[in-house]
Structure formats: C-alpha cells, structure tokens
C-alpha cells in the first residue's frame, strides 16, 4: 500500500467573517452624527458622559459609544478596524463582544473611580467626565497582545516595512501607566482617559487568557514551524510540531492525518496506528459521529489492524449505516469481530452485517455468510432465531424493510 505524502495542513480555526466589528464602527459613527447634530449644541451632552460626581448606570452603558471630537472618534475606530476584525475572526463574535464591551465598561468605571478618589470635590466637573470607546479599544489591544504575540504591523506609507506589535503595545502600556500616574499626582486631567486605557487593556488581556487565546497563539506558531520543516524536508521536526498541536487540540483531524502520514513515512507504523486509534476512540467517546466517521474512513485504510477497544468499531459501523456508507458499515461490522471476541456483541455484529448486506447492499450471498457464521459460532445467542428465520427467506427476492 502506498504511503500518503505528509503535508502541512492549513491552520483554519476561525469564523469566516467579522460581524461585530463593522457593526460597532457603524454604531459609533451613527451615535456621533446624532450627538453632533442634535445634542452637542446644548448642555444635554453631559448627561451622556460618566460624571465622577454621579455614577449613573445609564451613562455607564452609553458613554463608551459616544464621542464629541471627530479626531477622538477617528483614532478609536481606526484602531478598532485594524485590530478588531482579525481578533473577532479568531476568537468568534461572542467572545470578541465580551472583551470589547467588558473593557469599555471596566475602563469607564476605572476612570470614574480614580477621578472620584484622587481629585478634589471642587474639581469634579464635566472636564473629568468619561466619554468614548478608548477603554474598549484598549481591551481589544490587550487581547491582541495575548492572541497574536508574533504579529507585525505595517509602517504607514512605507511599503513592505513592518515592526513587531508586542514591543509596541508594551511601550504604549508603559506610557499609559506613567501618564495616568502623573495626571493623578498633579490632580488634573489632560483630557485623555489614561486609567480607562490601562483598565481596558488589563481586562482584555485577562479575558483573552480566560478564553485560552494563548493556546491558539501557540498553535499558530507550531503550524508555522511545521510548514517550515516540511519546506526543508525535515519530517521529524514537522512530526514533533504536529504532535505538540494535537496535545493542545486533539480534535484537529487534519493535523492528526498529517502526523500519521509522517509516522508512516518515517517507518513508525506502531506510532501511526496509536495516533489513529486515539483520534477515532476520542471521537466515539465524545459521541461525535461526524468526526468519528471521518476519522475512521480516513485513517483505517492507511493504518490497518487498529485494534480498537471493544464496542468502538461496532458503534462506528452503526453510524456508517445511518450515514448511508453501507459497504464500509458491512466491513466494519465484520472487522469488529476481531475486537469483540466471542461476546454477545460479536453475535450482534454478525446479525447487523447480514442485515446491511441483504437490505442495503442487495447481496444475499454476503448476508447468508454472516448469518450462517452467527448460527455456527453463536448458536445460543439472542440473535440466532432471527438469523435462522431470515436465512429461510434468502431464496426470496430481497426487499426493503417496511
């Protein structure tokens, strides 16, 4: 049997489109238009901001979406657009929204609390109010710091020039903390919510760690290592990287298939069988019939003699029957006899194999062989009487069950 060629699988675990990011951008642009057109000309806009002297729940919800200065809005939306879409596709829209909204609210609360605690009551005017999505955007940057530690940013107006994002974000956070401390010590505001930035970044980092984004980042790096190793024909290194990916993501069938192919190419047939068996057994025990069928059909031809635990192949054969893979199901029922031994499950496998052969494959000879073997090897089983009765009908034209 020809061994399959080991190839580097693609790392595609993302949702295809970013939905929340463009909606958030549109919502903030619309809010800015409404505020500038109907509210900013009066003093009513202050009701939308989170004032240090009053923790208004309504303002806490609204403030992270409101901007007065178009430059403030533009910078926030530019950063959100540049970083948010990729992060959302990686983590999924629900988790992305948790990070964005949570960072926005936490950042606003942090700015409100520091203004209330560290500034004199006489200075708690509208100039100390919290307004804008800077805290939420900082949360996105914090999550990006965890999820894409190796990412590089393009240098504006310089083609093909990039710089690493992690050092840049580290320097930005350090600057934010220093400015937050300075403005707090001086008891004045420079018009920028440094504490909101800091709190939002910390929230985004913590939420990303809670969502195990760092494991996704590690998988990305391992995929890159495997691809580089394949390009240099370094199959042992590629196999090592794929094995590390499976330790993080055991359900990745594409990586498992590549690792099996690599083990076969390297002459490690026992290792290839073990890896294939682990994937199939894990899918069956998780009751994931689609994954179990896919893994079984992909791995069993290249790694025969899998020696699956009793009952596993029988369950797969049942799912194969339901999926319309009747020829594979018939063979799986018969092959399960080697693993189920002389138990009652073996008698059930023979009976089911006969059913599939007669009713689905329209092959009475196969059905006769399976049921005759059942009567010969398991004459006292619960399936014997039914098999004997069906054997007597095999001379009739086979017909579909009612």
C-alpha positions as CSV (number, residue, x, y, z in Angstrom):
1,X,0.0,0.0,0.0
2,X,1.4,3.4,-1.0
3,X,2.1,5.7,2.0
4,X,0.4,9.1,1.9
5,X,2.6,12.1,1.5
6,X,2.9,14.1,4.7
7,X,1.8,17.7,4.0
8,X,1.4,20.7,6.3
9,X,-2.3,21.3,7.0
10,X,-3.7,24.8,7.0
11,X,-4.4,26.4,10.3
12,X,-8.1,27.5,9.7
13,X,-10.0,27.6,13.0
14,X,-11.5,31.0,12.5
15,X,-15.0,32.2,11.7
16,X,-15.1,33.4,8.1
17,X,-16.3,36.9,8.7
18,X,-16.1,39.6,11.3
19,X,-19.6,40.7,12.1
20,X,-19.4,42.7,15.3
21,X,-16.5,44.9,14.4
22,X,-18.2,46.7,11.4
23,X,-21.4,46.9,13.4
24,X,-19.6,48.6,16.3
25,X,-17.9,51.0,13.9
26,X,-21.2,51.9,12.3
27,X,-23.0,52.3,15.7
28,X,-20.4,54.8,16.9
29,X,-20.4,56.8,13.7
30,X,-24.2,57.0,13.9
31,X,-24.0,58.0,17.5
32,X,-21.5,60.7,16.7
33,X,-23.8,62.1,13.9
34,X,-26.8,62.1,16.3
35,X,-24.8,63.8,19.1
36,X,-23.2,66.4,16.9
37,X,-26.5,67.2,15.1
38,X,-29.0,67.3,17.9
39,X,-27.3,67.2,21.3
40,X,-23.8,68.7,21.3
41,X,-25.1,72.2,20.7
42,X,-26.7,72.2,24.1
43,X,-25.5,71.2,27.6
44,X,-27.5,67.9,27.3
45,X,-24.4,66.1,26.1
46,X,-23.1,66.0,29.7
47,X,-25.8,63.6,30.6
48,X,-24.3,61.0,28.2
49,X,-20.9,61.1,30.0
50,X,-20.0,59.3,33.1
51,X,-19.5,62.0,35.7
52,X,-17.2,61.5,38.7
53,X,-19.7,63.1,41.0
54,X,-22.5,60.7,39.9
55,X,-22.4,57.0,39.0
56,X,-25.3,57.0,36.5
57,X,-26.0,53.4,35.2
58,X,-27.4,54.8,32.0
59,X,-24.3,56.9,31.4
60,X,-22.1,53.9,32.2
61,X,-23.7,52.0,29.3
62,X,-23.9,54.9,26.8
63,X,-20.6,56.7,27.4
64,X,-18.3,54.0,25.7
65,X,-20.2,54.6,22.5
66,X,-20.2,58.5,22.5
67,X,-17.6,60.8,21.1
68,X,-17.6,64.6,20.6
69,X,-14.2,65.2,19.0
70,X,-14.0,63.7,15.4
71,X,-10.3,63.1,15.9
72,X,-11.1,61.1,19.0
73,X,-13.7,59.1,17.1
74,X,-11.4,58.6,14.1
75,X,-8.4,57.3,16.1
76,X,-10.6,54.8,18.1
77,X,-12.4,53.5,15.1
78,X,-9.1,53.2,13.1
79,X,-7.5,51.0,15.8
80,X,-10.7,49.0,16.2
81,X,-10.9,48.3,12.5
82,X,-7.2,47.4,12.2
83,X,-7.1,45.0,15.1
84,X,-10.7,44.1,15.8
85,X,-11.7,42.2,12.7
86,X,-8.8,39.8,12.9
87,X,-9.3,39.2,16.6
88,X,-13.0,38.7,16.2
89,X,-12.4,36.1,13.4
90,X,-10.0,34.3,15.7
91,X,-12.0,34.3,18.9
92,X,-15.5,34.4,17.5
93,X,-18.0,37.2,17.7
94,X,-19.5,36.4,21.1
95,X,-16.1,36.3,22.9
96,X,-15.0,39.4,21.0
97,X,-18.0,41.3,22.2
98,X,-17.4,40.2,25.8
99,X,-13.9,41.6,25.5
100,X,-14.9,44.9,23.8
101,X,-18.0,45.7,25.9
102,X,-16.4,44.5,29.2
103,X,-13.3,46.5,28.6
104,X,-15.4,49.6,27.7
105,X,-17.4,49.4,31.0
106,X,-14.4,48.5,33.2
107,X,-12.4,51.3,31.7
108,X,-15.2,53.8,32.3
109,X,-15.5,52.6,35.9
110,X,-11.8,52.9,36.4
111,X,-11.6,56.4,35.1
112,X,-14.6,57.4,37.2
113,X,-13.2,55.8,40.4
114,X,-9.8,57.4,40.0
115,X,-11.3,60.8,39.3
116,X,-13.6,60.5,42.4
117,X,-10.9,59.3,44.8
118,X,-7.8,61.3,43.7
119,X,-9.3,64.7,42.7
120,X,-10.8,67.3,44.9
121,X,-14.5,67.6,45.1
122,X,-14.3,71.1,43.7
123,X,-12.7,69.8,40.6
124,X,-15.2,67.2,39.8
125,X,-16.7,69.0,36.8
126,X,-17.5,67.9,33.3
127,X,-13.8,68.2,32.4
128,X,-13.3,65.0,34.4
129,X,-16.1,63.1,32.7
130,X,-15.5,59.7,31.0
131,X,-16.6,59.6,27.4
132,X,-15.6,57.5,24.4
133,X,-14.6,54.0,23.4
134,X,-10.9,54.2,24.3
135,X,-11.2,51.7,27.1
136,X,-13.0,49.2,24.9
137,X,-10.4,49.7,22.1
138,X,-7.6,49.2,24.7
139,X,-9.3,45.9,25.6
140,X,-9.0,44.8,22.0
141,X,-5.3,45.7,22.1
142,X,-4.9,43.7,25.3
143,X,-6.5,40.6,23.7
144,X,-4.3,41.1,20.6
145,X,-1.3,41.1,22.8
146,X,-2.2,37.6,24.0
147,X,-3.6,36.2,20.8
148,X,-1.1,37.5,18.3
149,X,2.2,38.0,20.2
150,X,4.2,37.5,17.0
151,X,2.2,39.8,14.8
152,X,3.8,42.6,12.9
153,X,2.4,46.0,12.0
154,X,2.8,47.8,8.7
155,X,4.7,51.1,8.8
156,X,2.4,53.8,7.4
157,X,3.4,55.0,3.9
158,X,6.5,52.7,3.8
159,X,5.8,49.6,1.5
160,X,6.7,46.2,3.0
161,X,8.1,47.8,6.1
162,X,6.8,46.2,9.4
163,X,7.6,46.2,13.1
164,X,6.6,43.8,15.9
165,X,3.4,44.6,17.7
166,X,4.2,43.2,21.1
167,X,7.1,45.6,21.9
168,X,5.0,48.5,20.6
169,X,2.0,47.6,22.8
170,X,4.3,47.1,25.8
171,X,5.7,50.6,25.3
172,X,2.3,52.0,24.8
173,X,1.0,50.4,28.0
174,X,4.1,51.7,29.9
175,X,3.5,55.2,28.6
176,X,-0.2,55.0,29.6
177,X,0.6,54.0,33.1
178,X,3.2,56.8,33.5
179,X,0.8,59.4,32.2
180,X,-2.0,58.1,34.4
181,X,0.2,58.4,37.5
182,X,1.4,61.8,36.5
183,X,-2.1,63.3,35.9
184,X,-3.3,61.7,39.1
185,X,-0.5,63.1,41.2
186,X,-0.9,66.5,39.7
187,X,-4.6,66.4,40.4
188,X,-5.6,67.5,36.9
189,X,-6.7,65.9,33.7
190,X,-5.1,66.3,30.2
191,X,-8.3,65.3,28.5
192,X,-7.3,61.6,27.9
193,X,-8.6,58.7,29.9
194,X,-5.3,57.0,30.7
195,X,-6.8,55.0,33.5
196,X,-9.6,53.8,31.2
197,X,-6.9,52.7,28.7
198,X,-5.0,50.9,31.4
199,X,-8.0,49.1,32.9
200,X,-9.4,48.2,29.4
201,X,-6.0,46.7,28.4
202,X,-5.8,44.7,31.5
203,X,-9.4,43.4,31.1
204,X,-8.8,42.5,27.5
205,X,-5.6,40.6,28.4
206,X,-7.3,38.7,31.3
207,X,-10.3,37.9,29.2
208,X,-8.1,36.6,26.4
209,X,-6.2,34.4,28.8
210,X,-9.5,33.1,30.2
211,X,-10.6,32.3,26.7
212,X,-7.3,30.4,26.2
213,X,-6.2,32.6,23.3
214,X,-2.6,32.0,24.3
215,X,-3.1,28.3,23.3
216,X,-4.4,29.5,19.9
217,X,-1.3,31.6,19.5
218,X,0.9,28.6,20.4
219,X,-1.0,26.5,17.7
220,X,-0.2,29.2,15.1
221,X,3.5,29.1,16.0
222,X,3.5,25.3,15.8
223,X,1.8,25.4,12.4
224,X,4.4,27.8,11.2
225,X,7.2,25.6,12.5
226,X,5.6,22.5,10.8
227,X,5.3,24.3,7.5
228,X,8.8,25.5,7.6
229,X,10.0,22.0,8.5
230,X,8.1,20.5,5.5
231,X,9.5,23.0,3.2
232,X,13.0,21.9,4.3
233,X,12.1,18.2,4.1
234,X,12.7,17.9,7.9
235,X,9.9,15.4,8.6
236,X,10.9,14.6,12.2
237,X,10.7,18.3,13.1
238,X,7.3,18.6,11.4
239,X,6.0,15.5,13.2
240,X,7.2,16.9,16.5
241,X,5.3,20.2,15.8
242,X,2.1,18.3,14.8
243,X,2.3,16.2,17.9
244,X,2.5,19.3,20.0
245,X,-0.5,20.8,18.2
246,X,-2.5,17.6,19.0
247,X,-1.6,18.0,22.7
248,X,-3.4,21.3,22.6
249,X,-6.1,20.5,20.0
250,X,-6.7,16.7,20.0
251,X,-9.8,17.0,17.7
252,X,-7.8,18.5,14.8
253,X,-8.2,15.7,12.2
254,X,-6.2,17.4,9.6
255,X,-3.2,17.7,11.8
256,X,-3.7,14.1,13.0
257,X,-3.7,12.9,9.5
258,X,-0.5,14.7,8.7
259,X,1.1,13.2,11.7
260,X,0.0,9.7,10.8
261,X,1.4,10.2,7.3
262,X,4.7,11.4,8.8
263,X,5.0,8.5,11.1
264,X,4.3,6.0,8.3
265,X,6.9,7.7,6.1
266,X,9.4,7.5,8.9
267,X,8.7,3.8,9.3
268,X,6.9,4.1,12.7
269,X,3.8,2.0,11.9
270,X,3.1,1.3,15.5
271,X,3.1,5.0,16.3
272,X,0.9,5.8,13.3
273,X,-1.7,3.2,14.5
274,X,-1.6,4.6,18.0
275,X,-2.3,8.1,16.8
276,X,-5.1,7.0,14.5
277,X,-6.6,4.9,17.2
278,X,-6.6,7.7,19.8
279,X,-8.4,10.1,17.3
280,X,-11.1,7.5,16.5
281,X,-11.7,6.4,20.1
282,X,-11.8,10.0,21.3
283,X,-14.5,11.0,18.7
284,X,-16.6,7.9,19.5
285,X,-16.4,8.5,23.3
286,X,-17.4,12.1,22.7
287,X,-20.4,10.9,20.7
288,X,-19.2,13.0,17.8
289,X,-20.5,10.7,15.0
290,X,-19.4,13.1,12.1
291,X,-15.8,13.3,13.4
292,X,-15.7,9.5,14.2
293,X,-16.9,8.5,10.7
294,X,-14.4,11.0,9.1
295,X,-11.5,9.8,11.2
296,X,-12.4,6.1,10.6
297,X,-12.7,6.4,6.9
298,X,-9.5,8.5,6.6
299,X,-7.2,6.5,9.0
300,X,-8.3,2.9,8.8
301,X,-7.1,2.4,5.1
302,X,-3.6,3.6,5.9
303,X,-3.3,2.1,9.4
304,X,-4.9,-1.4,9.3
305,X,-5.0,-3.6,12.5
306,X,-6.1,-0.6,14.6
307,X,-7.1,-2.9,17.4
308,X,-9.9,-0.6,18.7
309,X,-11.4,-1.1,22.1
310,X,-14.4,-3.5,22.2
311,X,-17.6,-1.8,21.0
312,X,-15.9,1.2,19.3
313,X,-15.9,-0.3,15.8
314,X,-19.4,-1.6,16.3
315,X,-20.6,1.9,17.1
316,X,-18.9,3.3,14.1
317,X,-20.4,0.6,11.9
318,X,-23.9,1.6,13.2
319,X,-23.2,5.3,12.4
320,X,-21.9,4.3,9.0
321,X,-25.2,2.5,8.3
322,X,-27.2,5.6,9.3
323,X,-24.9,7.8,7.1
324,X,-25.5,5.6,4.1
325,X,-22.0,4.2,3.9
326,X,-23.3,0.7,3.7
327,X,-20.2,-1.1,2.2
328,X,-18.0,0.4,4.9
329,X,-20.6,-0.4,7.5
330,X,-20.7,-4.1,6.4
331,X,-16.9,-4.4,6.6
332,X,-16.8,-2.6,9.9
333,X,-19.3,-4.9,11.5
334,X,-17.3,-8.0,10.4
335,X,-14.0,-6.4,11.4
336,X,-15.4,-5.7,14.9
337,X,-15.4,-9.5,15.5
338,X,-11.6,-9.4,16.0
339,X,-12.0,-6.9,18.8
340,X,-15.3,-8.1,20.4
341,X,-14.2,-11.7,20.5
342,X,-16.8,-14.4,21.4
343,X,-19.1,-12.0,23.3
344,X,-22.7,-11.3,22.6
345,X,-21.6,-8.2,20.8
346,X,-19.9,-10.4,18.2
347,X,-23.2,-12.1,17.5
348,X,-24.9,-8.7,17.2
349,X,-22.2,-7.7,14.7
350,X,-22.8,-10.7,12.5
351,X,-26.5,-10.2,12.5
352,X,-26.2,-6.5,11.6
353,X,-23.7,-7.3,8.9
354,X,-26.2,-9.7,7.4
355,X,-28.9,-7.1,7.6
356,X,-26.8,-4.5,5.8
357,X,-25.7,-7.0,3.1
358,X,-29.3,-8.1,2.4
359,X,-31.4,-4.9,2.9
360,X,-28.9,-2.2,1.8
361,X,-26.3,-3.8,-0.5
362,X,-28.7,-6.3,-2.0
363,X,-26.1,-9.1,-1.7
364,X,-27.8,-12.2,-0.4
365,X,-24.6,-14.2,-0.5
366,X,-22.9,-11.9,2.0
367,X,-26.0,-12.0,4.2
368,X,-26.1,-15.8,4.1
369,X,-22.4,-16.0,5.0
370,X,-22.8,-13.6,8.0
371,X,-26.0,-15.3,9.4
372,X,-24.6,-18.8,8.8
373,X,-21.5,-17.9,10.7
374,X,-23.6,-16.5,13.5
375,X,-25.5,-19.8,13.9
376,X,-22.3,-21.7,13.7
377,X,-20.3,-19.7,16.2
378,X,-23.1,-18.4,18.5
379,X,-26.0,-20.9,18.3
380,X,-27.5,-19.9,21.6
381,X,-27.3,-16.1,21.2
382,X,-30.3,-13.8,21.3
383,X,-29.9,-13.3,17.5
384,X,-30.0,-16.9,16.5
385,X,-33.7,-17.4,16.0
386,X,-34.0,-14.2,13.9
387,X,-30.9,-15.2,11.8
388,X,-32.4,-18.7,11.2
389,X,-35.7,-17.2,10.1
390,X,-34.0,-14.8,7.7
391,X,-31.9,-17.5,6.3
392,X,-35.0,-19.3,5.2
393,X,-36.2,-16.2,3.3
394,X,-33.0,-15.6,1.3
395,X,-34.3,-17.7,-1.6
396,X,-37.0,-15.0,-2.0
397,X,-36.1,-11.8,-3.8
398,X,-34.7,-9.3,-1.2
399,X,-37.0,-6.5,-0.4
400,X,-36.6,-3.3,1.6
401,X,-37.8,-3.3,5.2
402,X,-41.2,-1.9,5.9
